[in-house]
Amino acid sequence: MSADEVLVDVLRAQLAAQPWWRTSANTVTSAVTLGVNAVWLLVSFGVDVDPMVIAVVAALVQLLGVVGVKLTPNGVTARQIDELEAYVGRHRA
């Protein structure tokens, strides 16, 4: 068994062992940001709040979402493993 195959096997085992949300952690972070912003907008439109405050808070929530995506490490994905196998295959031939 070559070192490439061992690496791919280790990555596939790590992929199988990690929780579902780790595989797409940035997508989950973005979805949470969208949910928070949607709740904020729904609540703020039902209350007498200055439209500028609504816009600023929505923008801040979105900015925090961007920072959250930047700071959230993704786990191993099947696509990464497939790309690694293809890359090694092309360069071994």
N, CA, C and O atoms as a CHARMM CRD file, in Angstrom:
* protein
*
  372
    1    1 MET  N      0.85700  -1.18200   0.00000 PROA 1      0.00000
    2    1 MET  CA     0.00000   0.00000   0.00000 PROA 1      0.00000
    3    1 MET  C      0.89800   1.23800   0.00000 PROA 1      0.00000
    4    1 MET  O      1.79100   1.36800   0.83700 PROA 1      0.00000
    5    2 SER  N      0.65300   2.13700  -0.94000 PROA 2      0.00000
    6    2 SER  CA     1.48800   3.33300  -1.06500 PROA 2      0.00000
    7    2 SER  C      1.10100   4.37800  -0.02000 PROA 2      0.00000
    8    2 SER  O      0.04500   4.28600   0.60600 PROA 2      0.00000
    9    3 ALA  N      1.96100   5.36000   0.15500 PROA 3      0.00000
   10    3 ALA  CA     1.69300   6.44100   1.10300 PROA 3      0.00000
   11    3 ALA  C      0.45300   7.23000   0.69400 PROA 3      0.00000
   12    3 ALA  O     -0.28000   7.72800   1.54700 PROA 3      0.00000
   13    4 ASP  N      0.22200   7.34100  -0.61000 PROA 4      0.00000
   14    4 ASP  CA    -0.95700   8.05500  -1.11300 PROA 4      0.00000
   15    4 ASP  C     -2.23700   7.35100  -0.67900 PROA 4      0.00000
   16    4 ASP  O     -3.19200   7.99000  -0.23800 PROA 4      0.00000
   17    5 GLU  N     -2.24200   6.02900  -0.80900 PROA 5      0.00000
   18    5 GLU  CA    -3.42100   5.25600  -0.41900 PROA 5      0.00000
   19    5 GLU  C     -3.65800   5.33100   1.07900 PROA 5      0.00000
   20    5 GLU  O     -4.80100   5.40000   1.53000 PROA 5      0.00000
   21    6 VAL  N     -2.57500   5.31900   1.85100 PROA 6      0.00000
   22    6 VAL  CA    -2.70000   5.43300   3.31300 PROA 6      0.00000
   23    6 VAL  C     -3.30600   6.78600   3.67100 PROA 6      0.00000
   24    6 VAL  O     -4.19300   6.86800   4.52000 PROA 6      0.00000
   25    7 LEU  N     -2.82800   7.84000   3.02700 PROA 7      0.00000
   26    7 LEU  CA    -3.35400   9.18200   3.30200 PROA 7      0.00000
   27    7 LEU  C     -4.83900   9.25900   2.96900 PROA 7      0.00000
   28    7 LEU  O     -5.62200   9.79500   3.75400 PROA 7      0.00000
   29    8 VAL  N     -5.22800   8.73900   1.83200 PROA 8      0.00000
   30    8 VAL  CA    -6.63200   8.76300   1.42600 PROA 8      0.00000
   31    8 VAL  C     -7.47500   7.95100   2.40800 PROA 8      0.00000
   32    8 VAL  O     -8.57600   8.36800   2.76600 PROA 8      0.00000
   33    9 ASP  N     -6.97000   6.79800   2.84600 PROA 9      0.00000
   34    9 ASP  CA    -7.69400   5.98100   3.82200 PROA 9      0.00000
   35    9 ASP  C     -7.86200   6.71900   5.14700 PROA 9      0.00000
   36    9 ASP  O     -8.92700   6.65900   5.76100 PROA 9      0.00000
   37   10 VAL  N     -6.82000   7.40900   5.58500 PROA 10     0.00000
   38   10 VAL  CA    -6.89800   8.18800   6.83100 PROA 10     0.00000
   39   10 VAL  C     -7.92800   9.30400   6.68800 PROA 10     0.00000
   40   10 VAL  O     -8.72700   9.52900   7.59700 PROA 10     0.00000
   41   11 LEU  N     -7.91600   9.99600   5.56600 PROA 11     0.00000
   42   11 LEU  CA    -8.87400  11.07700   5.34100 PROA 11     0.00000
   43   11 LEU  C    -10.30800  10.54900   5.26300 PROA 11     0.00000
   44   11 LEU  O    -11.22600  11.17200   5.79600 PROA 11     0.00000
   45   12 ARG  N    -10.50400   9.41300   4.60700 PROA 12     0.00000
   46   12 ARG  CA   -11.85700   8.83400   4.53400 PROA 12     0.00000
   47   12 ARG  C    -12.34000   8.41200   5.91800 PROA 12     0.00000
   48   12 ARG  O    -13.52100   8.56600   6.23200 PROA 12     0.00000
   49   13 ALA  N    -11.43900   7.88000   6.75400 PROA 13     0.00000
   50   13 ALA  CA   -11.81200   7.51900   8.12400 PROA 13     0.00000
   51   13 ALA  C    -12.16500   8.76100   8.93100 PROA 13     0.00000
   52   13 ALA  O    -13.11600   8.75400   9.71300 PROA 13     0.00000
   53   14 GLN  N    -11.39200   9.82900   8.73600 PROA 14     0.00000
   54   14 GLN  CA   -11.68900  11.08500   9.44000 PROA 14     0.00000
   55   14 GLN  C    -13.02700  11.64900   8.97900 PROA 14     0.00000
   56   14 GLN  O    -13.79500  12.16500   9.79100 PROA 14     0.00000
   57   15 LEU  N    -13.30900  11.55600   7.69300 PROA 15     0.00000
   58   15 LEU  CA   -14.58100  12.02300   7.15800 PROA 15     0.00000
   59   15 LEU  C    -15.74100  11.24400   7.77600 PROA 15     0.00000
   60   15 LEU  O    -16.75700  11.83000   8.14900 PROA 15     0.00000
   61   16 ALA  N    -15.59000   9.94600   7.88100 PROA 16     0.00000
   62   16 ALA  CA   -16.65400   9.11300   8.45300 PROA 16     0.00000
   63   16 ALA  C    -16.84800   9.37700   9.94500 PROA 16     0.00000
   64   16 ALA  O    -17.95700   9.22700  10.45700 PROA 16     0.00000
   65   17 ALA  N    -15.78500   9.76800  10.64700 PROA 17     0.00000
   66   17 ALA  CA   -15.85900   9.94900  12.09500 PROA 17     0.00000
   67   17 ALA  C    -16.36100  11.33500  12.50700 PROA 17     0.00000
   68   17 ALA  O    -16.84900  11.50400  13.62400 PROA 17     0.00000
   69   18 GLN  N    -16.25200  12.29800  11.64500 PROA 18     0.00000
   70   18 GLN  CA   -16.63300  13.65500  12.04100 PROA 18     0.00000
   71   18 GLN  C    -18.14300  13.83900  11.97100 PROA 18     0.00000
   72   18 GLN  O    -18.81200  13.16800  11.18500 PROA 18     0.00000
   73   19 PRO  N    -18.68900  14.75000  12.79200 PROA 19     0.00000
   74   19 PRO  CA   -20.13700  15.00300  12.74400 PROA 19     0.00000
   75   19 PRO  C    -20.52900  15.66900  11.41900 PROA 19     0.00000
   76   19 PRO  O    -19.69700  16.28500  10.75300 PROA 19     0.00000
   77   20 TRP  N    -21.80500  15.53700  11.05000 PROA 20     0.00000
   78   20 TRP  CA   -22.29300  16.04700   9.76400 PROA 20     0.00000
   79   20 TRP  C    -22.04400  17.53800   9.61000 PROA 20     0.00000
   80   20 TRP  O    -21.72100  17.99800   8.51500 PROA 20     0.00000
   81   21 TRP  N    -22.18800  18.29300  10.67900 PROA 21     0.00000
   82   21 TRP  CA   -22.06800  19.74600  10.57000 PROA 21     0.00000
   83   21 TRP  C    -20.63300  20.19300  10.34700 PROA 21     0.00000
   84   21 TRP  O    -20.41300  21.29500   9.84400 PROA 21     0.00000
   85   22 ARG  N    -19.65400  19.37700  10.70200 PROA 22     0.00000
   86   22 ARG  CA   -18.25300  19.76500  10.50900 PROA 22     0.00000
   87   22 ARG  C    -17.88900  19.74300   9.02000 PROA 22     0.00000
   88   22 ARG  O    -17.05600  20.53000   8.56900 PROA 22     0.00000
   89   23 THR  N    -18.51300  18.84100   8.26500 PROA 23     0.00000
   90   23 THR  CA   -18.22600  18.74600   6.83000 PROA 23     0.00000
   91   23 THR  C    -18.60100  20.03700   6.11000 PROA 23     0.00000
   92   23 THR  O    -17.91800  20.45100   5.17300 PROA 23     0.00000
   93   24 SER  N    -19.68200  20.67100   6.54500 PROA 24     0.00000
   94   24 SER  CA   -20.09900  21.92800   5.91400 PROA 24     0.00000
   95   24 SER  C    -20.29100  23.01400   6.95700 PROA 24     0.00000
   96   24 SER  O    -21.33400  23.66600   7.01300 PROA 24     0.00000
   97   25 ALA  N    -19.27300  23.19800   7.78100 PROA 25     0.00000
   98   25 ALA  CA   -19.35900  24.15100   8.89000 PROA 25     0.00000
   99   25 ALA  C    -19.61000  25.57900   8.40000 PROA 25     0.00000
  100   25 ALA  O    -20.36700  26.31900   9.02800 PROA 25     0.00000
  101   26 ASN  N    -18.99700  25.96900   7.30800 PROA 26     0.00000
  102   26 ASN  CA   -19.21000  27.33300   6.81600 PROA 26     0.00000
  103   26 ASN  C    -20.62200  27.52200   6.28300 PROA 26     0.00000
  104   26 ASN  O    -21.18800  28.60900   6.40600 PROA 26     0.00000
  105   27 THR  N    -21.19300  26.49200   5.69900 PROA 27     0.00000
  106   27 THR  CA   -22.57800  26.56400   5.23600 PROA 27     0.00000
  107   27 THR  C    -23.52000  26.69600   6.42900 PROA 27     0.00000
  108   27 THR  O    -24.46900  27.48000   6.39200 PROA 27     0.00000
  109   28 VAL  N    -23.25900  25.93500   7.47700 PROA 28     0.00000
  110   28 VAL  CA   -24.07000  26.02200   8.69600 PROA 28     0.00000
  111   28 VAL  C    -23.95400  27.42000   9.30600 PROA 28     0.00000
  112   28 VAL  O    -24.95800  27.99900   9.72000 PROA 28     0.00000
  113   29 THR  N    -22.74900  27.95700   9.36200 PROA 29     0.00000
  114   29 THR  CA   -22.54200  29.30600   9.89300 PROA 29     0.00000
  115   29 THR  C    -23.31400  30.33400   9.07500 PROA 29     0.00000
  116   29 THR  O    -23.93600  31.23300   9.64000 PROA 29     0.00000
  117   30 SER  N    -23.28100  30.21000   7.76400 PROA 30     0.00000
  118   30 SER  CA   -24.02200  31.13100   6.90200 PROA 30     0.00000
  119   30 SER  C    -25.53100  30.99500   7.10600 PROA 30     0.00000
  120   30 SER  O    -26.25100  31.99400   7.11500 PROA 30     0.00000
  121   31 ALA  N    -26.00400  29.76900   7.26800 PROA 31     0.00000
  122   31 ALA  CA   -27.43400  29.54600   7.48500 PROA 31     0.00000
  123   31 ALA  C    -27.88500  30.13400   8.81500 PROA 31     0.00000
  124   31 ALA  O    -28.97700  30.69600   8.90100 PROA 31     0.00000
  125   32 VAL  N    -27.06900  30.01500   9.84600 PROA 32     0.00000
  126   32 VAL  CA   -27.40400  30.60800  11.14500 PROA 32     0.00000
  127   32 VAL  C    -27.44600  32.13100  11.02000 PROA 32     0.00000
  128   32 VAL  O    -28.34400  32.77200  11.56600 PROA 32     0.00000
  129   33 THR  N    -26.49000  32.70700  10.31300 PROA 33     0.00000
  130   33 THR  CA   -26.49000  34.15500  10.10000 PROA 33     0.00000
  131   33 THR  C    -27.75800  34.59200   9.37000 PROA 33     0.00000
  132   33 THR  O    -28.38000  35.58700   9.74300 PROA 33     0.00000
  133   34 LEU  N    -28.13500  33.86100   8.34500 PROA 34     0.00000
  134   34 LEU  CA   -29.35700  34.16700   7.60600 PROA 34     0.00000
  135   34 LEU  C    -30.57000  34.09600   8.52900 PROA 34     0.00000
  136   34 LEU  O    -31.44200  34.96500   8.48000 PROA 34     0.00000
  137   35 GLY  N    -30.62700  33.06100   9.37000 PROA 35     0.00000
  138   35 GLY  CA   -31.74500  32.91700  10.30300 PROA 35     0.00000
  139   35 GLY  C    -31.82400  34.05500  11.30000 PROA 35     0.00000
  140   35 GLY  O    -32.90600  34.58100  11.56100 PROA 35     0.00000
  141   36 VAL  N    -30.69200  34.43800  11.85800 PROA 36     0.00000
  142   36 VAL  CA   -30.67100  35.54900  12.82400 PROA 36     0.00000
  143   36 VAL  C    -31.10500  36.83200  12.14300 PROA 36     0.00000
  144   36 VAL  O    -31.88300  37.60000  12.70900 PROA 36     0.00000
  145   37 ASN  N    -30.61800  37.07400  10.95000 PROA 37     0.00000
  146   37 ASN  CA   -30.98500  38.29400  10.23400 PROA 37     0.00000
  147   37 ASN  C    -32.47500  38.29500   9.87400 PROA 37     0.00000
  148   37 ASN  O    -33.13700  39.32800   9.97300 PROA 37     0.00000
  149   38 ALA  N    -32.99400  37.15000   9.46000 PROA 38     0.00000
  150   38 ALA  CA   -34.42100  37.06300   9.12500 PROA 38     0.00000
  151   38 ALA  C    -35.28600  37.32700  10.35400 PROA 38     0.00000
  152   38 ALA  O    -36.27400  38.05700  10.27600 PROA 38     0.00000
  153   39 VAL  N    -34.91400  36.73500  11.48500 PROA 39     0.00000
  154   39 VAL  CA   -35.67200  36.97900  12.72500 PROA 39     0.00000
  155   39 VAL  C    -35.59300  38.45200  13.10500 PROA 39     0.00000
  156   39 VAL  O    -36.60300  39.05100  13.47400 PROA 39     0.00000
  157   40 TRP  N    -34.40800  39.03700  13.02000 PROA 40     0.00000
  158   40 TRP  CA   -34.26100  40.45600  13.33900 PROA 40     0.00000
  159   40 TRP  C    -35.17100  41.31200  12.45900 PROA 40     0.00000
  160   40 TRP  O    -35.87300  42.19100  12.95900 PROA 40     0.00000
  161   41 LEU  N    -35.15900  41.05900  11.16400 PROA 41     0.00000
  162   41 LEU  CA   -35.97400  41.87000  10.26100 PROA 41     0.00000
  163   41 LEU  C    -37.46600  41.68500  10.52700 PROA 41     0.00000
  164   41 LEU  O    -38.22100  42.65700  10.51100 PROA 41     0.00000
  165   42 LEU  N    -37.89500  40.46100  10.76900 PROA 42     0.00000
  166   42 LEU  CA   -39.31300  40.21900  11.06200 PROA 42     0.00000
  167   42 LEU  C    -39.74600  40.90900  12.35100 PROA 42     0.00000
  168   42 LEU  O    -40.81900  41.50900  12.41000 PROA 42     0.00000
  169   43 VAL  N    -38.92000  40.82200  13.36800 PROA 43     0.00000
  170   43 VAL  CA   -39.25100  41.46300  14.64800 PROA 43     0.00000
  171   43 VAL  C    -39.19900  42.98100  14.51000 PROA 43     0.00000
  172   43 VAL  O    -40.09300  43.68200  14.98300 PROA 43     0.00000
  173   44 SER  N    -38.15300  43.48600  13.86200 PROA 44     0.00000
  174   44 SER  CA   -37.98100  44.94000  13.79400 PROA 44     0.00000
  175   44 SER  C    -39.06800  45.61700  12.96600 PROA 44     0.00000
  176   44 SER  O    -39.42600  46.76100  13.24900 PROA 44     0.00000
  177   45 PHE  N    -39.59800  44.94200  11.95500 PROA 45     0.00000
  178   45 PHE  CA   -40.67100  45.54900  11.16500 PROA 45     0.00000
  179   45 PHE  C    -41.98500  45.58900  11.92800 PROA 45     0.00000
  180   45 PHE  O    -42.88000  46.36400  11.59100 PROA 45     0.00000
  181   46 GLY  N    -42.10400  44.75400  12.95400 PROA 46     0.00000
  182   46 GLY  CA   -43.32000  44.74200  13.76000 PROA 46     0.00000
  183   46 GLY  C    -43.26700  45.69200  14.93800 PROA 46     0.00000
  184   46 GLY  O    -44.25000  45.83700  15.66500 PROA 46     0.00000
  185   47 VAL  N    -42.13300  46.34000  15.13600 PROA 47     0.00000
  186   47 VAL  CA   -41.93300  47.25400  16.25700 PROA 47     0.00000
  187   47 VAL  C    -41.58800  48.62700  15.68100 PROA 47     0.00000
  188   47 VAL  O    -41.04800  48.72900  14.57900 PROA 47     0.00000
  189   48 ASP  N    -41.89600  49.65800  16.41900 PROA 48     0.00000
  190   48 ASP  CA   -41.59900  51.01000  15.95300 PROA 48     0.00000
  191   48 ASP  C    -40.11300  51.30600  16.15700 PROA 48     0.00000
  192   48 ASP  O    -39.70000  51.81600  17.19900 PROA 48     0.00000
  193   49 VAL  N    -39.31900  50.97100  15.13000 PROA 49     0.00000
  194   49 VAL  CA   -37.87100  51.18000  15.17700 PROA 49     0.00000
  195   49 VAL  C    -37.49500  51.99200  13.94700 PROA 49     0.00000
  196   49 VAL  O    -38.02800  51.78900  12.85600 PROA 49     0.00000
  197   50 ASP  N    -36.57000  52.91100  14.14900 PROA 50     0.00000
  198   50 ASP  CA   -36.07200  53.72800  13.04000 PROA 50     0.00000
  199   50 ASP  C    -35.50600  52.81500  11.94300 PROA 50     0.00000
  200   50 ASP  O    -34.73100  51.90700  12.24400 PROA 50     0.00000
  201   51 PRO  N    -35.87600  53.03900  10.69400 PROA 51     0.00000
  202   51 PRO  CA   -35.36600  52.19600   9.59900 PROA 51     0.00000
  203   51 PRO  C    -33.83700  52.17000   9.51200 PROA 51     0.00000
  204   51 PRO  O    -33.25600  51.17200   9.08600 PROA 51     0.00000
  205   52 MET  N    -33.18900  53.26100   9.91400 PROA 52     0.00000
  206   52 MET  CA   -31.72500  53.28400   9.90000 PROA 52     0.00000
  207   52 MET  C    -31.16600  52.28100  10.91400 PROA 52     0.00000
  208   52 MET  O    -30.16700  51.61400  10.64500 PROA 52     0.00000
  209   53 VAL  N    -31.80900  52.17900  12.07000 PROA 53     0.00000
  210   53 VAL  CA   -31.37600  51.21800  13.09400 PROA 53     0.00000
  211   53 VAL  C    -31.56400  49.79400  12.56300 PROA 53     0.00000
  212   53 VAL  O    -30.70200  48.93600  12.75000 PROA 53     0.00000
  213   54 ILE  N    -32.68200  49.55500  11.91100 PROA 54     0.00000
  214   54 ILE  CA   -32.94300  48.23200  11.32400 PROA 54     0.00000
  215   54 ILE  C    -31.82500  47.86900  10.34400 PROA 54     0.00000
  216   54 ILE  O    -31.29000  46.76100  10.38600 PROA 54     0.00000
  217   55 ALA  N    -31.48200  48.80000   9.47200 PROA 55     0.00000
  218   55 ALA  CA   -30.46000  48.54600   8.46100 PROA 55     0.00000
  219   55 ALA  C    -29.08800  48.33500   9.09200 PROA 55     0.00000
  220   55 ALA  O    -28.34600  47.44600   8.67600 PROA 55     0.00000
  221   56 VAL  N    -28.74400  49.14600  10.09400 PROA 56     0.00000
  222   56 VAL  CA   -27.42500  49.03000  10.73200 PROA 56     0.00000
  223   56 VAL  C    -27.29800  47.69700  11.46000 PROA 56     0.00000
  224   56 VAL  O    -26.27200  47.02600  11.35200 PROA 56     0.00000
  225   57 VAL  N    -28.32900  47.31200  12.19600 PROA 57     0.00000
  226   57 VAL  CA   -28.26400  46.03800  12.91800 PROA 57     0.00000
  227   57 VAL  C    -28.19600  44.87400  11.92400 PROA 57     0.00000
  228   57 VAL  O    -27.43400  43.93100  12.13800 PROA 57     0.00000
  229   58 ALA  N    -28.97200  44.92500  10.85400 PROA 58     0.00000
  230   58 ALA  CA   -28.92500  43.86500   9.84200 PROA 58     0.00000
  231   58 ALA  C    -27.53100  43.78500   9.22000 PROA 58     0.00000
  232   58 ALA  O    -27.01200  42.69100   8.99900 PROA 58     0.00000
  233   59 ALA  N    -26.93000  44.92700   8.94100 PROA 59     0.00000
  234   59 ALA  CA   -25.57500  44.94500   8.37600 PROA 59     0.00000
  235   59 ALA  C    -24.55700  44.38600   9.37100 PROA 59     0.00000
  236   59 ALA  O    -23.64500  43.65700   8.98000 PROA 59     0.00000
  237   60 LEU  N    -24.70600  44.72100  10.64700 PROA 60     0.00000
  238   60 LEU  CA   -23.79200  44.19800  11.66400 PROA 60     0.00000
  239   60 LEU  C    -23.92800  42.68400  11.81200 PROA 60     0.00000
  240   60 LEU  O    -22.93000  41.97700  11.95700 PROA 60     0.00000
  241   61 VAL  N    -25.16400  42.19200  11.77600 PROA 61     0.00000
  242   61 VAL  CA   -25.37300  40.74100  11.84000 PROA 61     0.00000
  243   61 VAL  C    -24.68900  40.07200  10.65300 PROA 61     0.00000
  244   61 VAL  O    -24.03900  39.03800  10.80800 PROA 61     0.00000
  245   62 GLN  N    -24.83500  40.65500   9.48300 PROA 62     0.00000
  246   62 GLN  CA   -24.20500  40.08200   8.29200 PROA 62     0.00000
  247   62 GLN  C    -22.68800  40.13000   8.40900 PROA 62     0.00000
  248   62 GLN  O    -22.00900  39.17000   8.04700 PROA 62     0.00000
  249   63 LEU  N    -22.15600  41.22700   8.90400 PROA 63     0.00000
  250   63 LEU  CA   -20.71200  41.34400   9.09000 PROA 63     0.00000
  251   63 LEU  C    -20.20700  40.28900  10.07400 PROA 63     0.00000
  252   63 LEU  O    -19.16700  39.67100   9.84400 PROA 63     0.00000
  253   64 LEU  N    -20.93400  40.08500  11.16000 PROA 64     0.00000
  254   64 LEU  CA   -20.55000  39.04100  12.10900 PROA 64     0.00000
  255   64 LEU  C    -20.61900  37.66100  11.45500 PROA 64     0.00000
  256   64 LEU  O    -19.81500  36.78300  11.76900 PROA 64     0.00000
  257   65 GLY  N    -21.56200  37.47300  10.55900 PROA 65     0.00000
  258   65 GLY  CA   -21.63800  36.21000   9.82000 PROA 65     0.00000
  259   65 GLY  C    -20.40700  35.98800   8.95700 PROA 65     0.00000
  260   65 GLY  O    -19.88700  34.87400   8.88400 PROA 65     0.00000
  261   66 VAL  N    -19.94400  37.03600   8.30900 PROA 66     0.00000
  262   66 VAL  CA   -18.74000  36.93200   7.47300 PROA 66     0.00000
  263   66 VAL  C    -17.53100  36.57900   8.34100 PROA 66     0.00000
  264   66 VAL  O    -16.72100  35.72800   7.97500 PROA 66     0.00000
  265   67 VAL  N    -17.42000  37.24000   9.48900 PROA 67     0.00000
  266   67 VAL  CA   -16.32300  36.93600  10.41200 PROA 67     0.00000
  267   67 VAL  C    -16.45100  35.49500  10.90600 PROA 67     0.00000
  268   67 VAL  O    -15.45200  34.78700  11.03100 PROA 67     0.00000
  269   68 GLY  N    -17.67700  35.06800  11.18500 PROA 68     0.00000
  270   68 GLY  CA   -17.89700  33.69700  11.62700 PROA 68     0.00000
  271   68 GLY  C    -17.45300  32.68100  10.58900 PROA 68     0.00000
  272   68 GLY  O    -16.83500  31.67300  10.92900 PROA 68     0.00000
  273   69 VAL  N    -17.76300  32.93800   9.33200 PROA 69     0.00000
  274   69 VAL  CA   -17.33600  32.03400   8.25900 PROA 69     0.00000
  275   69 VAL  C    -15.81500  32.01500   8.17200 PROA 69     0.00000
  276   69 VAL  O    -15.21500  30.95600   7.98500 PROA 69     0.00000
  277   70 LYS  N    -15.20000  33.16700   8.30500 PROA 70     0.00000
  278   70 LYS  CA   -13.73300  33.24600   8.23500 PROA 70     0.00000
  279   70 LYS  C    -13.08000  32.44800   9.36400 PROA 70     0.00000
  280   70 LYS  O    -12.05200  31.80400   9.15400 PROA 70     0.00000
  281   71 LEU  N    -13.66700  32.48800  10.54800 PROA 71     0.00000
  282   71 LEU  CA   -13.05900  31.84800  11.71300 PROA 71     0.00000
  283   71 LEU  C    -13.49700  30.39500  11.91400 PROA 71     0.00000
  284   71 LEU  O    -12.94500  29.70200  12.76800 PROA 71     0.00000
  285   72 THR  N    -14.47100  29.93000  11.15000 PROA 72     0.00000
  286   72 THR  CA   -14.97800  28.57300  11.31500 PROA 72     0.00000
  287   72 THR  C    -14.17600  27.60800  10.44600 PROA 72     0.00000
  288   72 THR  O    -14.21400  27.69900   9.21900 PROA 72     0.00000
  289   73 PRO  N    -13.45300  26.68600  11.07500 PROA 73     0.00000
  290   73 PRO  CA   -12.71200  25.71800  10.25400 PROA 73     0.00000
  291   73 PRO  C    -13.64200  24.63100   9.72400 PROA 73     0.00000
  292   73 PRO  O    -14.45700  24.08400  10.46600 PROA 73     0.00000
  293   74 ASN  N    -13.51500  24.33200   8.46400 PROA 74     0.00000
  294   74 ASN  CA   -14.27300  23.22700   7.87800 PROA 74     0.00000
  295   74 ASN  C    -13.57500  21.92200   8.19300 PROA 74     0.00000
  296   74 ASN  O    -12.37300  21.89700   8.45600 PROA 74     0.00000
  297   75 GLY  N    -14.32300  20.85000   8.16400 PROA 75     0.00000
  298   75 GLY  CA   -13.74700  19.52800   8.32300 PROA 75     0.00000
  299   75 GLY  C    -13.31900  18.98800   6.97800 PROA 75     0.00000
  300   75 GLY  O    -13.24900  19.71700   5.98800 PROA 75     0.00000
  301   76 VAL  N    -13.03700  17.71500   6.95700 PROA 76     0.00000
  302   76 VAL  CA   -12.66300  17.03400   5.71800 PROA 76     0.00000
  303   76 VAL  C    -13.93900  16.77500   4.92400 PROA 76     0.00000
  304   76 VAL  O    -14.96200  16.39500   5.49400 PROA 76     0.00000
  305   77 THR  N    -13.88100  16.98100   3.61500 PROA 77     0.00000
  306   77 THR  CA   -15.04200  16.72100   2.76500 PROA 77     0.00000
  307   77 THR  C    -14.69700  15.65600   1.72900 PROA 77     0.00000
  308   77 THR  O    -13.53200  15.44200   1.39600 PROA 77     0.00000
  309   78 ALA  N    -15.72500  15.00400   1.23600 PROA 78     0.00000
  310   78 ALA  CA   -15.53200  13.98600   0.20600 PROA 78     0.00000
  311   78 ALA  C    -14.91400  14.60500  -1.04800 PROA 78     0.00000
  312   78 ALA  O    -14.10000  13.97400  -1.72200 PROA 78     0.00000
  313   79 ARG  N    -15.30100  15.82200  -1.34900 PROA 79     0.00000
  314   79 ARG  CA   -14.75600  16.49200  -2.53500 PROA 79     0.00000
  315   79 ARG  C    -13.24900  16.71600  -2.40700 PROA 79     0.00000
  316   79 ARG  O    -12.50800  16.54200  -3.37400 PROA 79     0.00000
  317   80 GLN  N    -12.80000  17.10200  -1.21000 PROA 80     0.00000
  318   80 GLN  CA   -11.36000  17.29200  -1.00300 PROA 80     0.00000
  319   80 GLN  C    -10.59400  15.99400  -1.23100 PROA 80     0.00000
  320   80 GLN  O     -9.53200  15.98300  -1.85400 PROA 80     0.00000
  321   81 ILE  N    -11.14900  14.90600  -0.71800 PROA 81     0.00000
  322   81 ILE  CA   -10.49400  13.60900  -0.87300 PROA 81     0.00000
  323   81 ILE  C    -10.44700  13.21500  -2.34800 PROA 81     0.00000
  324   81 ILE  O     -9.41700  12.75300  -2.83900 PROA 81     0.00000
  325   82 ASP  N    -11.55800  13.39800  -3.04900 PROA 82     0.00000
  326   82 ASP  CA   -11.60200  13.07100  -4.47800 PROA 82     0.00000
  327   82 ASP  C    -10.60100  13.91300  -5.26300 PROA 82     0.00000
  328   82 ASP  O     -9.91500  13.39800  -6.14600 PROA 82     0.00000
  329   83 GLU  N    -10.51300  15.21300  -4.94400 PROA 83     0.00000
  330   83 GLU  CA    -9.56800  16.08700  -5.63900 PROA 83     0.00000
  331   83 GLU  C     -8.12900  15.68300  -5.33600 PROA 83     0.00000
  332   83 GLU  O     -7.27100  15.73100  -6.21700 PROA 83     0.00000
  333   84 LEU  N     -7.86300  15.28900  -4.10000 PROA 84     0.00000
  334   84 LEU  CA    -6.51600  14.84100  -3.73700 PROA 84     0.00000
  335   84 LEU  C     -6.14500  13.56800  -4.51000 PROA 84     0.00000
  336   84 LEU  O     -5.03400  13.44900  -5.02600 PROA 84     0.00000
  337   85 GLU  N     -7.08300  12.62600  -4.58200 PROA 85     0.00000
  338   85 GLU  CA    -6.82400  11.40100  -5.34500 PROA 85     0.00000
  339   85 GLU  C     -6.56500  11.71100  -6.82000 PROA 85     0.00000
  340   85 GLU  O     -5.65200  11.15100  -7.42500 PROA 85     0.00000
  341   86 ALA  N     -7.36700  12.59900  -7.39100 PROA 86     0.00000
  342   86 ALA  CA    -7.18800  12.95400  -8.80600 PROA 86     0.00000
  343   86 ALA  C     -5.84700  13.65400  -9.02300 PROA 86     0.00000
  344   86 ALA  O     -5.15900  13.38900 -10.00900 PROA 86     0.00000
  345   87 TYR  N     -5.47700  14.54200  -8.10500 PROA 87     0.00000
  346   87 TYR  CA    -4.21500  15.27400  -8.22600 PROA 87     0.00000
  347   87 TYR  C     -3.02600  14.31700  -8.16500 PROA 87     0.00000
  348   87 TYR  O     -2.10900  14.38000  -8.98400 PROA 87     0.00000
  349   88 VAL  N     -3.07000  13.43500  -7.17500 PROA 88     0.00000
  350   88 VAL  CA    -1.96800  12.47300  -7.03000 PROA 88     0.00000
  351   88 VAL  C     -1.93400  11.54600  -8.23400 PROA 88     0.00000
  352   88 VAL  O     -0.85500  11.22100  -8.73000 PROA 88     0.00000
  353   89 GLY  N     -3.08900  11.11700  -8.71200 PROA 89     0.00000
  354   89 GLY  CA    -3.13800  10.24100  -9.88100 PROA 89     0.00000
  355   89 GLY  C     -2.54000  10.88700 -11.11600 PROA 89     0.00000
  356   89 GLY  O     -1.82000  10.23900 -11.87600 PROA 89     0.00000
  357   90 ARG  N     -2.83900  12.17800 -11.32000 PROA 90     0.00000
  358   90 ARG  CA    -2.28900  12.88500 -12.48400 PROA 90     0.00000
  359   90 ARG  C     -0.77200  13.03500 -12.37800 PROA 90     0.00000
  360   90 ARG  O     -0.06700  12.95600 -13.38400 PROA 90     0.00000
  361   91 HSD  N     -0.27500  13.24900 -11.17000 PROA 91     0.00000
  362   91 HSD  CA     1.14300  13.52800 -11.01500 PROA 91     0.00000
  363   91 HSD  C      1.98700  12.26200 -10.81100 PROA 91     0.00000
  364   91 HSD  O      3.21600  12.31700 -10.84900 PROA 91     0.00000
  365   92 ARG  N      1.33100  11.14500 -10.60000 PROA 92     0.00000
  366   92 ARG  CA     2.06000   9.86600 -10.48600 PROA 92     0.00000
  367   92 ARG  C      2.22700   9.20800 -11.84800 PROA 92     0.00000
  368   92 ARG  O      3.14400   8.41500 -12.06000 PROA 92     0.00000
  369   93 ALA  N      1.34200   9.54200 -12.75400 PROA 93     0.00000
  370   93 ALA  CA     1.36900   8.88700 -14.07300 PROA 93     0.00000
  371   93 ALA  C      2.50700   9.38900 -14.94200 PROA 93     0.00000
  372   93 ALA  O      2.66400   8.93600 -16.07700 PROA 93     0.00000
